Amino acid sequence: MSSRPLRVAYLSLQAVVDGQDTWAAVTEVIKGWEAIGWSVDRYFPEYPASGAPGGLGRLAEMWRVQRRLAARIERYDAIYVRAHQMALPTARRALAAGIPVVQECNGPYEDLFIAYPRLRIARPVFDTVQRWQYRHASAIVAVAEGLADWLKREAGHDRVVTIGNGANTEAFSPNAPRRPGLPERFAVFFGQFPAWQGISSLLEAVRLPAWPSGLPLVFVGDGAMRPDVETAVAEMPGRVLYVGRLPYAEVAGVVAHATASFVPMVAPERETMFSPLKLYESMACGVPVVASDVVGISEVVNECRCGILVAAGDARAIAEATARIFGDPIAAREMGLRGREAAVSRFSWKARAAQRARVIEDAVQGCRDRRIGDPTRPGSMPDAEGGPQA
């Protein structure tokens, strides 16, 4: 670690909201850095409790956050950016000031257009803007190996390191207090509800005869697929339950008491680019997983022997795997124990934060070395040409 604590600005233009995956991925890493003595200032959009405004309102808030950072940028040793197309002003300003920027990439360009299909018409512009940020980053943290390979091609350099997501192994624990009102035995899906999470195939699996009788499926979270979940609740009362979105600190009270937890991602456009929090949090709770056999998930499940892999989108395979876990409590318990051991020893947020801290320190040191090597340009960095051209 550095001989002195660093001062870092963390910029996330995606709202950091308790109960969503982003909350854990951002706040747990910051907590780890602060635990080693770093000073970390947060630059996040702030929206009313009723939800984010329309597109123009969100853009205005993103601009406000970055103007606040711009006014203080010289005080930081490094800027850590949760990659976002609209973070271009900060990336350019930091480059001009000679302040290293570390970008964390959680998905390919396509993610933006899955969430906001109407923006696809301007895809060449959005892709160019993000590519420029990757090209000029001092370093890039990719949360999945497939993302790292893609990023090296897009950025045109090798300053890319793979550091996956993780779990708070103290909060997500087999000993988490049980949330009142849960069925005696149940399976669980938790997290955000975009289409690529595989919720459609999971809901189809519950309807099949192969699904174990007497095992309700509990959903925790919110998102685009919420209407489908609520429809299933109405159509299959007692078989599908929805408890809504819970604060981060309360999610483990459901997960830790499940018979099985699902990680059924299905997205052909990003099938090698997964590092789902729910995988590591389920493992930390000692709960076996039924997960899609895709890169970023399969190697963890295979190596740790903490669950059963199924073909992405295969509802019958999901139902049959669930029945295997439900019908063999001893094997299920052993899967859970192996998952818990691996989560504690290798996949804790404390470990993931320390890995990211080393990347930032290397970027800061590299920037200092360049300043010493080129005293006529004290803030210079390589490839510091102008902004992107659409």
NUSEMAR-808116 format. One record per residue (C-alpha): residue number from 1; residue in one letter; chain; x, y, z. Coordinates in steps of 0.25 Angstrom, whole numbers, always signed. Layout:
// NUSEMAR-808116
{r NUM,A,A,{X,Y,Z}}
...
END
This chain:
// NUSEMAR-808116
{r 1,M,A,{+0,+0,+0}}
{r 2,S,A,{+4,+15,-2}}
{r 3,S,A,{+13,+21,+9}}
{r 4,R,A,{+2,+31,+11}}
{r 5,P,A,{-13,+31,+10}}
{r 6,L,A,{-19,+35,-3}}
{r 7,R,A,{-31,+44,-6}}
{r 8,V,A,{-40,+39,-16}}
{r 9,A,A,{-53,+44,-23}}
{r 10,Y,A,{-63,+33,-26}}
{r 11,L,A,{-72,+37,-38}}
{r 12,S,A,{-84,+29,-40}}
{r 13,L,A,{-94,+35,-50}}
{r 14,Q,A,{-104,+23,-48}}
{r 15,A,A,{-112,+26,-35}}
{r 16,V,A,{-106,+19,-23}}
{r 17,V,A,{-119,+14,-16}}
{r 18,D,A,{-121,+5,-4}}
{r 19,G,A,{-127,-8,-8}}
{r 20,Q,A,{-121,-8,-22}}
{r 21,D,A,{-108,-16,-27}}
{r 22,T,A,{-101,-3,-29}}
{r 23,W,A,{-102,+1,-15}}
{r 24,A,A,{-94,-11,-10}}
{r 25,A,A,{-84,-10,-21}}
{r 26,V,A,{-81,+4,-18}}
{r 27,T,A,{-82,+6,-3}}
{r 28,E,A,{-75,-7,+0}}
{r 29,V,A,{-63,-3,-8}}
{r 30,I,A,{-62,+11,-2}}
{r 31,K,A,{-64,+5,+12}}
{r 32,G,A,{-52,-4,+9}}
{r 33,W,A,{-43,+8,+5}}
{r 34,E,A,{-47,+16,+17}}
{r 35,A,A,{-43,+5,+26}}
{r 36,I,A,{-29,+6,+21}}
{r 37,G,A,{-29,+21,+24}}
{r 38,W,A,{-32,+27,+10}}
{r 39,S,A,{-41,+39,+9}}
{r 40,V,A,{-52,+36,-1}}
{r 41,D,A,{-62,+47,-6}}
{r 42,R,A,{-75,+42,-12}}
{r 43,Y,A,{-81,+49,-25}}
{r 44,F,A,{-94,+42,-28}}
{r 45,P,A,{-107,+48,-34}}
{r 46,E,A,{-118,+51,-24}}
{r 47,Y,A,{-132,+49,-27}}
{r 48,P,A,{-145,+50,-20}}
{r 49,A,A,{-151,+38,-13}}
{r 50,S,A,{-162,+37,-23}}
{r 51,G,A,{-151,+33,-33}}
{r 52,A,A,{-142,+39,-44}}
{r 53,P,A,{-148,+50,-53}}
{r 54,G,A,{-149,+49,-68}}
{r 55,G,A,{-137,+49,-77}}
{r 56,L,A,{-134,+64,-77}}
{r 57,G,A,{-135,+64,-62}}
{r 58,R,A,{-125,+52,-60}}
{r 59,L,A,{-115,+59,-70}}
{r 60,A,A,{-116,+72,-62}}
{r 61,E,A,{-113,+65,-49}}
{r 62,M,A,{-101,+58,-55}}
{r 63,W,A,{-96,+71,-60}}
{r 64,R,A,{-98,+77,-46}}
{r 65,V,A,{-90,+66,-39}}
{r 66,Q,A,{-79,+67,-49}}
{r 67,R,A,{-78,+82,-47}}
{r 68,R,A,{-77,+80,-32}}
{r 69,L,A,{-66,+70,-35}}
{r 70,A,A,{-59,+80,-45}}
{r 71,A,A,{-58,+91,-34}}
{r 72,R,A,{-50,+82,-25}}
{r 73,I,A,{-43,+73,-35}}
{r 74,E,A,{-29,+78,-32}}
{r 75,R,A,{-30,+73,-17}}
{r 76,Y,A,{-31,+58,-21}}
{r 77,D,A,{-20,+48,-24}}
{r 78,A,A,{-29,+40,-33}}
{r 79,I,A,{-43,+39,-39}}
{r 80,Y,A,{-50,+26,-39}}
{r 81,V,A,{-61,+25,-49}}
{r 82,R,A,{-72,+15,-50}}
{r 83,A,A,{-72,+15,-65}}
{r 84,H,A,{-83,+24,-71}}
{r 85,Q,A,{-84,+31,-84}}
{r 86,M,A,{-88,+44,-78}}
{r 87,A,A,{-75,+44,-69}}
{r 88,L,A,{-67,+50,-81}}
{r 89,P,A,{-66,+64,-75}}
{r 90,T,A,{-59,+58,-63}}
{r 91,A,A,{-50,+49,-71}}
{r 92,R,A,{-45,+60,-80}}
{r 93,R,A,{-43,+70,-68}}
{r 94,A,A,{-35,+60,-60}}
{r 95,L,A,{-27,+57,-72}}
{r 96,A,A,{-24,+72,-74}}
{r 97,A,A,{-20,+73,-59}}
{r 98,G,A,{-11,+61,-59}}
{r 99,I,A,{-20,+53,-49}}
{r 100,P,A,{-21,+38,-52}}
{r 101,V,A,{-35,+33,-55}}
{r 102,V,A,{-38,+18,-52}}
{r 103,Q,A,{-51,+13,-59}}
{r 104,E,A,{-59,+2,-54}}
{r 105,C,A,{-66,-5,-65}}
{r 106,N,A,{-78,-14,-61}}
{r 107,G,A,{-84,-17,-75}}
{r 108,P,A,{-82,-15,-90}}
{r 109,Y,A,{-88,-3,-98}}
{r 110,E,A,{-100,-11,-100}}
{r 111,D,A,{-105,-9,-86}}
{r 112,L,A,{-109,+5,-88}}
{r 113,F,A,{-118,+1,-100}}
{r 114,I,A,{-124,-10,-93}}
{r 115,A,A,{-128,-1,-82}}
{r 116,Y,A,{-132,+11,-91}}
{r 117,P,A,{-135,+5,-105}}
{r 118,R,A,{-139,+19,-111}}
{r 119,L,A,{-124,+23,-110}}
{r 120,R,A,{-120,+13,-120}}
{r 121,I,A,{-122,+23,-131}}
{r 122,A,A,{-110,+30,-125}}
{r 123,R,A,{-101,+18,-122}}
{r 124,P,A,{-89,+22,-131}}
{r 125,V,A,{-88,+35,-122}}
{r 126,F,A,{-90,+28,-109}}
{r 127,D,A,{-80,+17,-112}}
{r 128,T,A,{-70,+27,-117}}
{r 129,V,A,{-71,+35,-104}}
{r 130,Q,A,{-69,+23,-95}}
{r 131,R,A,{-58,+17,-104}}
{r 132,W,A,{-50,+30,-102}}
{r 133,Q,A,{-51,+29,-87}}
{r 134,Y,A,{-46,+15,-87}}
{r 135,R,A,{-35,+19,-97}}
{r 136,H,A,{-30,+30,-87}}
{r 137,A,A,{-32,+23,-74}}
{r 138,S,A,{-20,+21,-66}}
{r 139,A,A,{-25,+7,-63}}
{r 140,I,A,{-38,+0,-65}}
{r 141,V,A,{-45,-10,-55}}
{r 142,A,A,{-53,-20,-62}}
{r 143,V,A,{-62,-28,-53}}
{r 144,A,A,{-62,-41,-62}}
{r 145,E,A,{-51,-47,-71}}
{r 146,G,A,{-59,-46,-83}}
{r 147,L,A,{-61,-31,-81}}
{r 148,A,A,{-46,-30,-79}}
{r 149,D,A,{-43,-36,-93}}
{r 150,W,A,{-53,-27,-100}}
{r 151,L,A,{-48,-15,-92}}
{r 152,K,A,{-34,-17,-97}}
{r 153,R,A,{-39,-17,-111}}
{r 154,E,A,{-47,-5,-109}}
{r 155,A,A,{-37,+3,-101}}
{r 156,G,A,{-25,-1,-110}}
{r 157,H,A,{-16,-3,-98}}
{r 158,D,A,{-14,-14,-87}}
{r 159,R,A,{-16,-5,-75}}
{r 160,V,A,{-28,-14,-71}}
{r 161,V,A,{-29,-23,-59}}
{r 162,T,A,{-40,-33,-55}}
{r 163,I,A,{-46,-31,-41}}
{r 164,G,A,{-60,-37,-39}}
{r 165,N,A,{-71,-33,-30}}
{r 166,G,A,{-72,-39,-16}}
{r 167,A,A,{-80,-40,-3}}
{r 168,N,A,{-81,-34,+10}}
{r 169,T,A,{-78,-48,+17}}
{r 170,E,A,{-82,-42,+31}}
{r 171,A,A,{-95,-37,+27}}
{r 172,F,A,{-98,-48,+17}}
{r 173,S,A,{-96,-60,+26}}
{r 174,P,A,{-103,-73,+30}}
{r 175,N,A,{-106,-66,+43}}
{r 176,A,A,{-114,-55,+38}}
{r 177,P,A,{-127,-53,+46}}
{r 178,R,A,{-139,-59,+38}}
{r 179,R,A,{-148,-49,+33}}
{r 180,P,A,{-162,-51,+39}}
{r 181,G,A,{-173,-57,+30}}
{r 182,L,A,{-165,-65,+21}}
{r 183,P,A,{-170,-80,+17}}
{r 184,E,A,{-163,-91,+25}}
{r 185,R,A,{-156,-95,+12}}
{r 186,F,A,{-154,-87,-1}}
{r 187,A,A,{-145,-83,-12}}
{r 188,V,A,{-141,-69,-15}}
{r 189,F,A,{-137,-59,-26}}
{r 190,F,A,{-132,-45,-21}}
{r 191,G,A,{-126,-33,-28}}
{r 192,Q,A,{-130,-24,-39}}
{r 193,F,A,{-141,-29,-49}}
{r 194,P,A,{-136,-26,-63}}
{r 195,A,A,{-139,-36,-74}}
{r 196,W,A,{-125,-41,-75}}
{r 197,Q,A,{-126,-46,-61}}
{r 198,G,A,{-134,-59,-66}}
{r 199,I,A,{-146,-56,-58}}
{r 200,S,A,{-155,-61,-70}}
{r 201,S,A,{-149,-74,-70}}
{r 202,L,A,{-150,-75,-55}}
{r 203,L,A,{-165,-72,-55}}
{r 204,E,A,{-167,-82,-66}}
{r 205,A,A,{-159,-93,-58}}
{r 206,V,A,{-168,-91,-46}}
{r 207,R,A,{-180,-95,-55}}
{r 208,L,A,{-174,-108,-59}}
{r 209,P,A,{-177,-122,-52}}
{r 210,A,A,{-162,-124,-50}}
{r 211,W,A,{-162,-112,-40}}
{r 212,P,A,{-163,-118,-26}}
{r 213,S,A,{-176,-117,-19}}
{r 214,G,A,{-177,-110,-6}}
{r 215,L,A,{-165,-100,-10}}
{r 216,P,A,{-170,-86,-12}}
{r 217,L,A,{-161,-76,-20}}
{r 218,V,A,{-159,-63,-13}}
{r 219,F,A,{-155,-51,-21}}
{r 220,V,A,{-147,-39,-14}}
{r 221,G,A,{-144,-27,-22}}
{r 222,D,A,{-150,-18,-33}}
{r 223,G,A,{-148,-14,-47}}
{r 224,A,A,{-154,-15,-61}}
{r 225,M,A,{-159,-29,-59}}
{r 226,R,A,{-167,-26,-47}}
{r 227,P,A,{-180,-26,-54}}
{r 228,D,A,{-177,-41,-59}}
{r 229,V,A,{-174,-45,-45}}
{r 230,E,A,{-187,-38,-39}}
{r 231,T,A,{-195,-45,-50}}
{r 232,A,A,{-189,-59,-46}}
{r 233,V,A,{-192,-56,-31}}
{r 234,A,A,{-207,-54,-35}}
{r 235,E,A,{-207,-66,-44}}
{r 236,M,A,{-200,-75,-34}}
{r 237,P,A,{-203,-71,-20}}
{r 238,G,A,{-195,-77,-10}}
{r 239,R,A,{-185,-83,-20}}
{r 240,V,A,{-179,-69,-24}}
{r 241,L,A,{-177,-59,-14}}
{r 242,Y,A,{-172,-44,-15}}
{r 243,V,A,{-167,-37,-3}}
{r 244,G,A,{-163,-24,-11}}
{r 245,R,A,{-149,-17,-10}}
{r 246,L,A,{-142,-18,+3}}
{r 247,P,A,{-131,-9,+9}}
{r 248,Y,A,{-118,-15,+7}}
{r 249,A,A,{-116,-19,+21}}
{r 250,E,A,{-129,-27,+21}}
{r 251,V,A,{-127,-36,+9}}
{r 252,A,A,{-118,-46,+16}}
{r 253,G,A,{-130,-49,+25}}
{r 254,V,A,{-137,-55,+13}}
{r 255,V,A,{-126,-61,+5}}
{r 256,A,A,{-119,-68,+17}}
{r 257,H,A,{-131,-77,+20}}
{r 258,A,A,{-134,-81,+6}}
{r 259,T,A,{-133,-95,+0}}
{r 260,A,A,{-127,-90,-13}}
{r 261,S,A,{-123,-77,-19}}
{r 262,F,A,{-124,-74,-34}}
{r 263,V,A,{-114,-67,-43}}
{r 264,P,A,{-121,-70,-56}}
{r 265,M,A,{-115,-59,-65}}
{r 266,V,A,{-118,-60,-80}}
{r 267,A,A,{-113,-49,-89}}
{r 268,P,A,{-106,-54,-102}}
{r 269,E,A,{-100,-40,-105}}
{r 270,R,A,{-92,-41,-92}}
{r 271,E,A,{-91,-56,-89}}
{r 272,T,A,{-76,-55,-85}}
{r 273,M,A,{-77,-42,-77}}
{r 274,F,A,{-84,-46,-63}}
{r 275,S,A,{-80,-44,-49}}
{r 276,P,A,{-93,-44,-41}}
{r 277,L,A,{-94,-40,-27}}
{r 278,K,A,{-105,-50,-24}}
{r 279,L,A,{-95,-61,-27}}
{r 280,Y,A,{-85,-57,-16}}
{r 281,E,A,{-96,-52,-6}}
{r 282,S,A,{-103,-66,-8}}
{r 283,M,A,{-90,-73,-6}}
{r 284,A,A,{-87,-64,+7}}
{r 285,C,A,{-100,-68,+12}}
{r 286,G,A,{-97,-83,+11}}
{r 287,V,A,{-108,-85,+1}}
{r 288,P,A,{-106,-94,-12}}
{r 289,V,A,{-108,-87,-25}}
{r 290,V,A,{-115,-91,-38}}
{r 291,A,A,{-108,-83,-48}}
{r 292,S,A,{-106,-81,-63}}
{r 293,D,A,{-95,-88,-69}}
{r 294,V,A,{-88,-76,-75}}
{r 295,V,A,{-74,-70,-73}}
{r 296,G,A,{-73,-61,-61}}
{r 297,I,A,{-82,-71,-53}}
{r 298,S,A,{-79,-85,-57}}
{r 299,E,A,{-64,-85,-53}}
{r 300,V,A,{-67,-80,-39}}
{r 301,V,A,{-78,-90,-37}}
{r 302,N,A,{-70,-102,-43}}
{r 303,E,A,{-57,-98,-35}}
{r 304,C,A,{-65,-96,-22}}
{r 305,R,A,{-75,-107,-25}}
{r 306,C,A,{-86,-98,-18}}
{r 307,G,A,{-98,-101,-27}}
{r 308,I,A,{-103,-107,-40}}
{r 309,L,A,{-101,-101,-54}}
{r 310,V,A,{-112,-101,-65}}
{r 311,A,A,{-112,-96,-79}}
{r 312,A,A,{-116,-81,-79}}
{r 313,G,A,{-131,-79,-82}}
{r 314,D,A,{-134,-94,-80}}
{r 315,A,A,{-147,-94,-71}}
{r 316,R,A,{-148,-109,-70}}
{r 317,A,A,{-133,-110,-65}}
{r 318,I,A,{-135,-100,-55}}
{r 319,A,A,{-147,-107,-49}}
{r 320,E,A,{-140,-121,-49}}
{r 321,A,A,{-128,-115,-42}}
{r 322,T,A,{-136,-108,-32}}
{r 323,A,A,{-143,-122,-29}}
{r 324,R,A,{-129,-128,-28}}
{r 325,I,A,{-125,-118,-17}}
{r 326,F,A,{-139,-119,-10}}
{r 327,G,A,{-139,-134,-10}}
{r 328,D,A,{-124,-136,-4}}
{r 329,P,A,{-122,-127,+8}}
{r 330,I,A,{-109,-133,+11}}
{r 331,A,A,{-103,-130,-2}}
{r 332,A,A,{-109,-116,-2}}
{r 333,R,A,{-103,-113,+11}}
{r 334,E,A,{-89,-118,+6}}
{r 335,M,A,{-91,-108,-6}}
{r 336,G,A,{-94,-97,+3}}
{r 337,L,A,{-83,-100,+13}}
{r 338,R,A,{-73,-100,+1}}
{r 339,G,A,{-79,-87,-4}}
{r 340,R,A,{-78,-80,+9}}
{r 341,E,A,{-63,-84,+11}}
{r 342,A,A,{-60,-79,-3}}
{r 343,A,A,{-67,-66,-1}}
{r 344,V,A,{-60,-63,+12}}
{r 345,S,A,{-46,-67,+7}}
{r 346,R,A,{-46,-61,-7}}
{r 347,F,A,{-59,-53,-10}}
{r 348,S,A,{-61,-43,+1}}
{r 349,W,A,{-63,-28,-2}}
{r 350,K,A,{-51,-26,+7}}
{r 351,A,A,{-42,-34,-2}}
{r 352,R,A,{-48,-28,-15}}
{r 353,A,A,{-46,-13,-9}}
{r 354,A,A,{-32,-16,-6}}
{r 355,Q,A,{-30,-21,-20}}
{r 356,R,A,{-36,-9,-26}}
{r 357,A,A,{-27,+0,-16}}
{r 358,R,A,{-15,-6,-22}}
{r 359,V,A,{-19,-2,-36}}
{r 360,I,A,{-22,+12,-32}}
{r 361,E,A,{-8,+13,-25}}
{r 362,D,A,{-1,+8,-37}}
{r 363,A,A,{-8,+18,-46}}
{r 364,V,A,{-4,+29,-36}}
{r 365,Q,A,{+10,+25,-36}}
{r 366,G,A,{+10,+24,-51}}
{r 367,C,A,{+5,+38,-52}}
{r 368,R,A,{+16,+43,-43}}
{r 369,D,A,{+27,+35,-50}}
{r 370,R,A,{+22,+42,-63}}
{r 371,R,A,{+23,+56,-57}}
{r 372,I,A,{+37,+53,-53}}
{r 373,G,A,{+40,+48,-67}}
{r 374,D,A,{+34,+61,-74}}
{r 375,P,A,{+36,+73,-65}}
{r 376,T,A,{+32,+82,-76}}
{r 377,R,A,{+18,+76,-75}}
{r 378,P,A,{+15,+73,-60}}
{r 379,G,A,{+1,+68,-63}}
{r 380,S,A,{+4,+61,-76}}
{r 381,M,A,{-1,+47,-78}}
{r 382,P,A,{+0,+38,-91}}
{r 383,D,A,{-9,+40,-103}}
{r 384,A,A,{-15,+53,-97}}
{r 385,E,A,{-20,+58,-110}}
{r 386,G,A,{-34,+65,-111}}
{r 387,G,A,{-48,+59,-108}}
{r 388,P,A,{-55,+49,-116}}
{r 389,Q,A,{-60,+51,-130}}
{r 390,A,A,{-74,+46,-133}}
END
